[in-house]
Amino acid sequence: PTIFRDLSIAENVFMGHQECSQITRRINWKKMYKDTEKLLESLEVNLNPRAKVRNLSAAEQQLVEIVKALSLNSKILIMDEPTSALTLHEVKDLFKIIKRLKSSGTSIIFISHRIEETFEIADRVTVLRDGHYIGTRNTSTLTIDELIKMMVGRVLKDMFPKINVERGEPVLQVEALTKERQFYDISFKLHKGEILGFSGLIGAGRSELARVIFGLENPDSGKIFVNGKQVHIRNPGMAMGHGLAYLPEERQHQ
């Protein structure tokens, strides 16, 4: 792993190049925490250097990796799909940090399949298709349609046509579901053939709601119905027995 979840932010940042006392050969913890704090402040990131990485969000763990690279005086950062697990708000925060790094002289290779991100953050874009180099263009003189053509090899029209699907009966219904300190009084219906989206910032309770519905955590109150019948889901096995599946937010660790 590039970071160690059971260690602190500072320990991760200086892993392999901790500064030790020349006399005792012991790690200078005070200096390590102070140096980590300075690096975090340079990116305007408000995190405690002593905090355990396992308690950080995916976005915060990503920031730890960036700070780790800065501690090594890296001048080139390769960021491979850094926004794939981030919310829109977290992406904006990451882009602010990337722009600060750029202004300080750091060069960045930003790998992404999200076209809008390419135009927002990159000066130039290079397209690869089927393992072959297609071309490099300045984003200031490139249009979205031209980039898509480079990516797929042809002109695409009506990429996401609206598909009219008759909405069926409710397959999942939640009434006044509450998990203290996480979410309160949540009610919704999910119909057959429907995609229902949940949005919100970190701590809004989106992931916690999904965990409760799938039986990874128990609610304090509320009701869950599957195909019109009330169910009491106490564990993932019971959830799967009712036809539910769960794809977690951090699939590498959960």
N, C-alpha and C positions, 0 to 999 in steps of 0.2 A: 504493500500500500504506500501511497505517497504521503499520507498522514496517518498518525496512530491515534485511534479514537479514545484510548484510555489514558493518554498523556495530556498535559496542559498545552495551551496555545504556544507558550514560550518554548516548551520542550520540543514541540514539533518544528517550530521556526528554526531553532538552532541545533536540531538533531544532526550529529556528525561533525559539528564544528563549534561545540560549546567552548567558551573561553574558560580556562582553568588557571588557578593560582600557580605561579612558577615555583613556589615553595612547597605547598601542600599537595599540589596536583589535583585539588578538588575543584569542582565546578563552582564558578562565581555566580551563584543564583541571583543575588541582588542585581548584578550588572546585566544578567541575561533578561530578567524581568523588565529592567529599565530600558534596555535596548529594544525589546519587543514592543514596549509601550510607545517608544519614539517612532518605530516603524508603523505601528497602527495609526498613530496621530498624523503621520505624514500623508496617509490616505484618508484622513478624517473618518476613521473607523472607531467606533466606541465599543471596544471589547476589553474584558479583563484578561491580561496575559496569563493569569493563574487558572482561568476557566478550563474545564475539561472539554476536549473536542467533541466527545460523545453527546454533550448537552447543547451543541450548536446546531443551527439549521443548516440545510444544504448550502444556502447562499453564504452563510458565515464560514462554513468549512472551506468553501472556495476562496474566500478572502484570506484565510490562513495560508493556503497554498501560494497565493500571490505574495504575501508578506514573507514567506519562506524563501521565495525566489529573490526578493529584494535583499534579504539578509546575506545572500551569496553574491550580491552586486551583479546580478544577471542583467545583461543589456538587451537580451532578446527573450521574449516570452511567447511560447506556443500554447494557445488556448483552444482546446479541442471541444467543441460544442459546450461552452461554459454556461449557456443559458437554458439548456434542455430541461433542467429541473427547477427553474426559477419562475416566480410570478412576474407579472409586468412591472410592478413596483421594484422588485429586486433587480430586474434587468436594467432599469433606469439607473439604479444606484451603482451597479457594476460598470455601466458605460461611463458614469462620471469618474470612477476610479481609473478606468482605462484611459480616458482623456487626460487625466492628471499624469499618468505614467508617460503618455506620449509627449506631453509638454515638457517633461523632465528629461527627455532624450531616449526613453526606452522604446525599442522597436517591438511590434507585436504581430504575430501570425494568428489571425482569428478565423477558426474553422467553424462554419455554420451552414445549415441547410435552410435557414430562415432568410429569405430574400430581403425583407424590410430591415433586418439587422445589418446586413451587408452595406446597404446604402447609408444607414445612420452612423456607423462606426468606422468604416474603411475608407481609405484614400484610393486604394486600387483593389481590384478583385481579379483573382485568377480562377478559371473554371477548369475542372477535371471531369471527364466523362468516360466511364468504362476503363479507368486506369490510364487514360491518355490526356495529355495537355491540349486544351482547346484554345485558350488565349488569355491575355491579360488586358484589362481596360481600366481607365480612370473612372471612378464612380460619378464624378462630376459631369462626364460627357456620355454616360450610359443610362439607358432607360430600362425599366423593369422588363418590358417585352423583349428587349434585346438580350438581357441577361437570361431570361427563361429560354429563349431560342438557343443560346450557347449551351445551356444545361441539358436540354432534351433533344436538341438537334433538329427541331422543327417549330413552327409557329403554333402556339396553343391558343384556342379561343374558347370562351365559356368554360373555364377550368372547373368551376364549382357550380354546375347547373342545379337549380332548385328541383328537388324531387318531391312530388306530392305523394305523401303516404297517409292513408286513412288511419287516424289514431285509434288504437284498440282500447280494451279495458285496462284498468289499473293493474299492474303486476306487482308494484311495491308502493306501499303507503305508510307514511310516518305521521303520527299525531302527537303533538306537544312533547316531543322527545327532549329530555334534559340530562346533561351531565355537568354537575356542579363545577364551576370555575372554567369550563371549557365551552359549552354552548347551552342555550336556553330556549325552550318552547319552540322547537323546530317541527314544522308540519309541511308535508309536500306529497304529491302523487306522481308516480312514474308510470306512464302508459306503455303498452306494447307498441313497438315500432317508434319509440320516442327517445331522443337524446336530451337529458336534463343536465345542465351545467351548474356548478357551484363556484363562486368566485369570492375573493377576499384576501386581505393581507395576512402576513404571518401572525398566528395567534388568533385568527378569526374563528377557528373551530372546524374548518373544512375537513382536514385529515382525521381529526378526532371523531367527527360525525360518521365518517366512513368506517372507522375502526369499531365504533359501537354497533353499527348496523351489521357488520360482519362477525360480531361476537368476540372481538379481541379485547373489548372493554365492556363493562355492563353499565347501562343507563341508570340514573337515579329515579327517573319517572318517564312516562310516555308509553306509546304503543307502536308496534310494528306489524303491518299486515302484508302477507305475500299471497297474491292471487285471491284477495278478498278475505282471507282467513288470518285472524290474529295469531302471531307466533311469538315464542319466547326464545330468542337466540342467545345462548349462554357461552358458546364457543364457536370457532371456525368450522368444526365438523358439522354442527347443527346448521350453520349458514349454508354450507355446501349441500347439505341434505335438502335444503329448500331451493336449490338452484342458483345460489349466489356465488359470485367469484370476486376476488379482491386483488387489484394490482396496486401495490403500495407506492408511496411517493418516492422513497429511496430504495429502489429495487436491488441495489448492490448489497445493502446491509439488512433490510427488513425481510 
